[in-house]
Amino acid sequence: MTTVTRPEVEQLARDLPIDRASPAVTAYRDRVRGLLGTHAVPALDQAERERSFPRGVVRRLGATGLFRERWEGGPNGSVGRSVLLAEEMGRAGLGGVGVGLSLHLEAATGLLRRYARTPYAATVLDRCLAGEYVACVATSEEHVGSDLADVRTELRRDGTGWRVSGTKWFVSPGAAADVLVVLCRAEDGPALVLVPREGAVVLKRLQTMGMRSLETARMRIDCTVGDEAVLVRPGLGLAALAWGLRNERLSVAALILGSARLALALATARMRRRRQFGVPLHEHQALRLRVAELTAQVEVARRGLYSTVAELAAGGPITLCDVAGLKVTTARLGERVVSECMHIFGGEGYLEDETPLPRLLRDLRVGRVGGGTDEMMLELVASGLPDDRETYDHWIGR
């Protein structure tokens, strides 16, 4: 196994070339690919059949140090490692297992990494980094989708502790989690609270169209926790959650692009091997140019993602609008890429036991909803549209 030296680790987040990858990037990507192939890929088929998230994958990957490496360094950890890891999970076709790993590592553990201030929270963080705990974030409710400011789960004083009560609607991978980071409302505003597994009851394991190994659940929370379990105090919960969502959205974009690259690799190989009318499919211009266009668009999106990560790692002004635009663009592109690649396979592309493309298409559809809907992402982008009146007056003004 190739060893990455400390200077290379420090440069990794800024050093993400595409055409000629640096030794550090190549070594890390190869290592991740090997670890996923050993510890995650073999668990996928059973997890899909049983609609269960494989907790053992978290434990085994955590034991390799992969999670701790992601969060080495400053407050953002290594965002380069984050994106490379997510991209390789998509390229491996991990679907719900990959998204569950991402939610554990980027959303829940990321919030713990940034905001853990009590010995209890620090212990939970350490166990999440070690893979001993599976963690998730619980935000959405029956009447609260993207409008998290309207959250109804209640946090109120109860003696020397806090009473947490409410129902969360889409918790992933909730049924497999050891600890939940719960968004709730206190008298002074939204807060984030750590709720142990025994404080939450699974009301229903949701039968999702895709991401069947993610084990999304509807959960009732009703328990008392101590002051040490309040991760982010009332009034600051939404601001903290926005930081966590930024990490999650970057990871989602990378995972989608990895999945799109997998679909394109399969379609390209198919066109060279499959013959129709006496020649390989690749010789048919309409198909060849269709796949070429999709490949170009994926590469442009990938370079945009890498550029965003490099700027973020260098302390640049990456905003919620920037990340929202990246997420919605890749989510829509990924869905289209997989659909077109499925078309290249003809009837076989529609057979779940012949190719992974039907599952990829089902799985990627959630990218346009999870972590913020297309419409919410575009509203964020719209909120950052410039009002360049000087330019307008120069060209148009009366």
VOGU-3710 file (C-alpha; in Angstrom, 3 decimals, decimal comma):
1> mttvtrpeve> 0,000/0,000/0,000  1,366/3,438/-0,950  2,125/5,767/1,949  1,175/9,430/1,776  3,646/11,687/3,582  2,683/14,567/5,876  3,564/17,373/3,389  1,493/15,595/0,758  -1,440/15,310/3,163  -1,265/19,053/3,861
11> qlardlpidr> -1,270/19,818/0,130  -3,913/17,292/-0,852  -6,967/19,510/-0,600  -5,347/22,131/-2,844  -3,711/19,663/-5,229  -6,470/18,037/-7,257  -5,298/17,950/-10,882  -7,414/15,875/-13,253  -5,252/14,995/-16,204  -1,956/14,404/-14,409
21> aspavtayrd> -2,732/13,678/-10,768  -0,041/14,315/-8,187  1,502/11,317/-6,372  -0,440/12,232/-3,216  -3,784/12,296/-4,993  -3,051/9,115/-6,931  -1,909/7,286/-3,799  -4,937/8,356/-1,813  -7,379/7,519/-4,596  -5,803/4,069/-5,052
31> rvrgllgtha> -5,911/3,438/-1,319  -9,575/4,438/-1,059  -10,476/2,299/-4,069  -8,783/-0,696/-2,471  -10,430/-0,172/0,925  -13,885/0,222/-0,591  -13,351/-2,876/-2,710  -12,374/-4,872/0,361  -14,728/-3,547/3,018  -17,771/-1,974/1,310
41> vpaldqaere> -18,475/-3,431/-2,144  -18,910/-7,041/-0,898  -21,686/-5,891/1,465  -23,719/-4,046/-1,179  -25,843/-6,828/-2,699  -27,042/-8,173/0,635  -27,717/-4,659/1,924  -29,830/-3,918/-1,159  -31,796/-7,170/-0,837  -32,458/-6,719/2,864
51> rsfprgvvrr> -32,941/-2,937/2,675  -30,515/-2,546/5,546  -27,509/-0,314/6,065  -24,393/-2,453/6,763  -23,047/-1,116/10,044  -20,036/-3,387/9,719  -18,813/-1,334/6,747  -18,598/1,763/8,963  -16,753/-0,201/11,611  -14,246/-1,708/9,194
61> lgatglfrer> -13,530/1,508/7,305  -13,244/3,447/10,549  -10,661/0,964/11,805  -8,442/1,760/8,788  -8,151/5,401/9,872  -10,012/6,653/6,798  -12,495/8,751/8,773  -9,859/10,346/10,999  -7,756/11,242/7,964  -10,736/13,054/6,438
71> weggpngsvg> -10,982/15,351/9,446  -7,281/16,021/10,032  -6,200/19,643/9,934  -8,254/22,810/10,346  -11,992/23,274/10,883  -12,808/21,942/7,420  -10,462/18,962/7,673  -9,270/17,797/4,259  -12,034/18,699/1,825  -9,893/17,210/-0,928
81> rsvllaeemg> -10,007/13,822/0,739  -13,737/14,222/1,282  -14,430/14,735/-2,415  -12,050/12,008/-3,578  -13,612/9,528/-1,147  -17,155/10,396/-2,258  -16,222/10,232/-5,922  -14,732/6,770/-5,474  -17,856/5,611/-3,612  -19,913/6,692/-6,605
91> raglggvgvg> -17,472/5,082/-9,042  -17,793/1,820/-7,050  -21,592/1,922/-7,456  -22,178/1,928/-3,698  -25,499/3,777/-3,883  -27,229/3,810/-0,507  -24,178/2,408/1,272  -22,102/5,267/-0,112  -24,658/7,904/0,791  -24,973/6,458/4,297
101> lslhleaatg> -21,198/6,633/4,722  -21,253/10,210/3,467  -24,058/11,247/5,825  -22,208/9,638/8,727  -18,853/11,195/7,884  -19,721/14,566/6,351  -23,003/15,659/7,909  -23,122/14,102/11,399  -19,434/13,599/12,211  -18,629/16,909/10,550
111> llrryartpy> -20,984/18,748/12,906  -19,470/16,917/15,866  -15,971/17,727/14,663  -16,758/21,427/14,537  -19,049/21,896/17,531  -18,251/19,214/20,138  -17,374/21,133/23,308  -18,329/18,756/26,121  -16,589/15,525/27,193  -19,677/13,557/26,141
121> aatvldrcla> -19,781/15,101/22,662  -16,030/14,589/22,293  -16,453/10,902/23,164  -19,231/10,524/20,602  -17,023/12,216/17,996  -14,138/9,876/18,736  -16,343/6,803/18,405  -17,787/8,096/15,114  -14,294/8,675/13,727  -13,264/5,192/14,834
131> geyvacvats> -16,309/3,645/13,149  -17,661/2,360/16,463  -20,785/4,505/16,124  -22,999/5,130/13,105  -24,265/8,719/13,222  -26,900/10,601/11,252  -28,691/13,952/11,184  -32,456/14,192/11,791  -34,044/17,372/10,423  -37,129/16,919/8,206
141> eehvgsdlad> -40,627/16,504/9,600  -44,117/15,860/8,243  -44,790/19,525/7,501  -41,157/20,594/7,317  -39,134/19,663/4,257  -36,683/22,297/3,110  -38,129/24,948/5,452  -36,060/23,937/8,458  -36,857/27,165/10,292  -40,343/25,739/10,909
151> vrtelrrdgt> -39,123/22,637/12,733  -41,561/21,426/15,413  -39,532/18,894/17,410  -39,421/20,430/20,869  -36,491/21,018/23,209  -37,454/22,214/26,666  -36,005/22,263/30,129  -36,866/19,242/32,261  -35,334/19,511/35,694  -31,551/19,584/35,267
161> gwrvsgtkwf> -31,738/18,240/31,724  -33,596/18,738/28,445  -36,650/16,987/27,093  -36,550/16,235/23,367  -39,833/15,234/21,734  -41,014/15,080/18,144  -41,216/12,952/15,001  -38,626/13,073/12,234  -39,834/12,065/8,782  -36,791/11,048/6,677
171> vspgaaadvl> -33,838/9,938/8,792  -30,959/8,276/6,928  -29,561/5,851/7,939  -31,789/6,286/10,949  -32,708/2,675/11,685  -28,998/1,756/11,851  -27,746/4,784/13,789  -26,247/4,743/17,275  -26,592/8,500/17,706  -28,721/11,168/16,025
181> vvlcraedgp> -27,899/14,851/15,628  -31,415/16,258/16,003  -32,581/19,672/14,878  -35,175/20,927/17,353  -36,749/24,142/18,535  -36,239/25,608/21,987  -37,666/28,795/23,461  -34,658/30,764/22,197  -34,602/29,219/18,721  -33,356/26,140/16,831
191> alvlvprega> -30,709/23,940/18,427  -28,800/20,739/17,642  -28,937/17,980/20,228  -27,312/14,546/20,434  -29,886/11,812/20,988  -28,705/8,256/21,686  -30,321/5,382/19,835  -32,357/4,323/22,871  -34,039/7,751/22,814  -35,547/7,197/19,353
201> vvlkrlqtmg> -38,071/4,636/18,112  -38,427/3,563/14,484  -42,046/4,157/13,516  -41,603/2,955/9,954  -38,786/1,754/7,719  -39,518/3,656/4,530  -39,776/1,704/1,265  -37,796/4,073/-0,926  -37,630/3,756/-4,729  -33,845/3,870/-4,687
211> mrsletarmr> -31,089/3,945/-2,068  -32,543/0,745/-0,655  -29,450/0,055/1,443  -29,640/3,473/3,127  -32,266/2,340/5,673  -34,228/5,579/5,796  -36,788/5,648/8,594  -39,515/7,686/10,220  -38,567/8,056/13,884  -40,228/9,207/17,071
221> idctvgdeav> -37,888/10,931/19,525  -38,911/11,193/23,147  -36,154/11,290/25,758  -34,316/13,403/28,296  -30,691/14,372/27,743  -28,209/16,346/29,802  -26,594/19,696/29,073  -23,598/17,862/27,661  -25,770/16,542/24,805  -26,639/20,025/23,506
231> lvrpglglaa> -24,241/20,240/20,571  -25,292/23,697/19,365  -27,177/25,955/21,776  -30,639/27,334/21,013  -30,663/30,124/18,462  -27,625/28,909/16,514  -28,910/25,575/15,216  -29,729/26,651/11,661  -26,409/28,441/11,146  -24,521/25,371/12,316
241> lawglrnerl> -26,639/23,095/10,172  -25,916/25,247/7,106  -22,210/24,555/7,594  -22,883/20,825/7,812  -25,094/20,927/4,722  -22,291/22,544/2,746  -20,089/19,509/3,403  -22,927/17,115/2,625  -23,748/18,840/-0,682  -20,144/18,805/-1,862
251> svaalilgsa> -19,959/15,113/-1,032  -23,254/14,420/-2,806  -22,006/16,218/-5,924  -18,818/14,146/-5,918  -20,695/10,878/-5,405  -23,061/11,698/-8,273  -20,185/12,495/-10,608  -18,460/9,251/-9,628  -21,649/7,347/-10,449  -21,960/9,187/-13,763
261> rlalalatar> -18,393/8,236/-14,657  -19,205/4,602/-13,876  -22,212/4,722/-16,201  -20,163/6,351/-18,966  -17,403/3,773/-18,617  -19,945/0,965/-19,020  -21,647/2,655/-21,973  -18,364/3,376/-23,760  -17,185/-0,220/-23,402  -20,595/-1,420/-24,556
271> mrrrrqfgvp> -20,406/0,666/-27,734  -17,074/-0,863/-28,658  -18,154/-4,467/-27,995  -21,745/-4,534/-29,214  -22,283/-4,798/-32,971  -25,353/-3,648/-34,858  -25,776/-3,644/-38,647  -22,341/-5,207/-39,021  -20,331/-2,596/-37,101  -19,714/-1,711/-33,441
281> lhehqalrlr> -22,183/0,738/-31,904  -19,282/3,173/-31,620  -19,327/3,526/-35,407  -22,856/4,934/-35,308  -22,363/8,679/-35,163  -25,550/9,524/-33,257  -24,641/7,253/-30,342  -20,969/8,161/-30,366  -21,633/11,901/-30,239  -24,320/11,499/-27,579
291> vaeltaqvev> -21,891/9,792/-25,216  -19,114/12,230/-26,126  -21,308/15,185/-25,183  -22,239/13,634/-21,848  -18,596/12,847/-21,120  -17,610/16,445/-21,805  -20,345/17,772/-19,520  -19,335/15,438/-16,681  -15,709/16,519/-17,009  -16,685/20,201/-16,917
301> arrglystva> -18,745/19,577/-13,763  -15,920/17,580/-12,234  -13,416/20,344/-12,856  -15,862/22,811/-11,342  -16,142/20,650/-8,232  -12,369/20,334/-7,909  -11,919/24,076/-8,368  -14,511/24,784/-5,677  -12,816/22,410/-3,257  -9,385/23,881/-3,962
311> elaaggpitl> -10,662/27,395/-3,306  -12,418/26,310/-0,123  -9,267/24,604/1,139  -7,264/27,745/0,433  -9,687/29,832/2,502  -11,465/31,330/-0,484  -14,946/32,876/-0,390  -17,033/29,799/-1,210  -20,665/30,613/-0,397  -23,811/28,567/0,126
321> cdvaglkvtt> -24,913/29,838/-3,298  -21,784/28,381/-4,931  -22,260/24,949/-3,378  -26,015/24,947/-4,046  -25,399/25,674/-7,719  -22,861/22,892/-7,929  -25,162/20,409/-6,226  -28,255/21,081/-8,354  -26,241/21,070/-11,580  -24,550/17,738/-10,875
331> arlgervvse> -27,788/16,150/-9,592  -29,636/16,954/-12,803  -26,695/16,022/-14,998  -26,099/12,694/-13,235  -29,690/11,588/-13,662  -29,572/12,384/-17,393  -26,204/10,702/-17,906  -27,304/7,416/-16,353  -30,588/7,441/-18,265  -28,783/7,944/-21,588
341> cmhifggegy> -26,182/5,298/-20,776  -28,977/2,859/-19,973  -30,361/3,588/-23,440  -27,048/2,531/-25,018  -27,626/-0,968/-23,600  -31,024/-1,270/-25,250  -33,310/-3,836/-23,628  -30,527/-5,208/-21,417  -30,139/-1,814/-19,829  -33,609/-2,225/-18,376
351> ledetplprl> -32,797/-5,557/-16,710  -31,794/-5,274/-13,077  -30,041/-8,639/-13,063  -27,985/-7,823/-16,173  -26,546/-4,360/-15,521  -26,262/-1,980/-12,537  -27,796/0,876/-14,539  -31,407/0,539/-13,283  -30,185/0,710/-9,700  -27,898/3,657/-10,497
361> lrdlrvgrvg> -30,825/5,543/-12,024  -33,102/4,822/-9,049  -30,387/5,832/-6,629  -29,374/9,061/-8,332  -32,942/10,365/-8,411  -32,758/11,201/-4,717  -29,892/13,594/-5,446  -32,447/16,123/-6,640  -34,248/15,995/-3,285  -31,826/14,966/-0,530
371> ggtdemmlel> -29,715/17,723/0,995  -32,086/20,312/-0,506  -34,442/20,140/-3,476  -33,583/21,540/-6,900  -35,890/24,461/-6,251  -34,308/25,265/-2,897  -30,833/25,115/-4,408  -31,827/27,426/-7,245  -33,424/29,854/-4,779  -30,077/30,009/-2,990
381> vasglpddre> -28,361/30,698/-6,290  -30,963/33,360/-7,086  -30,344/35,037/-3,722  -26,753/35,635/-4,769  -27,460/37,065/-8,220  -25,517/40,333/-8,597  -27,185/43,681/-9,059  -24,610/45,271/-11,368  -26,291/48,587/-12,010  -23,119/50,234/-13,234
391> tydhwigr> -22,801/47,757/-16,098  -26,510/48,057/-16,862  -26,322/51,840/-16,969  -23,246/51,719/-19,186  -24,884/49,510/-21,832  -28,589/50,104/-21,423  -29,150/53,104/-19,175  -30,937/56,156/-20,475
//
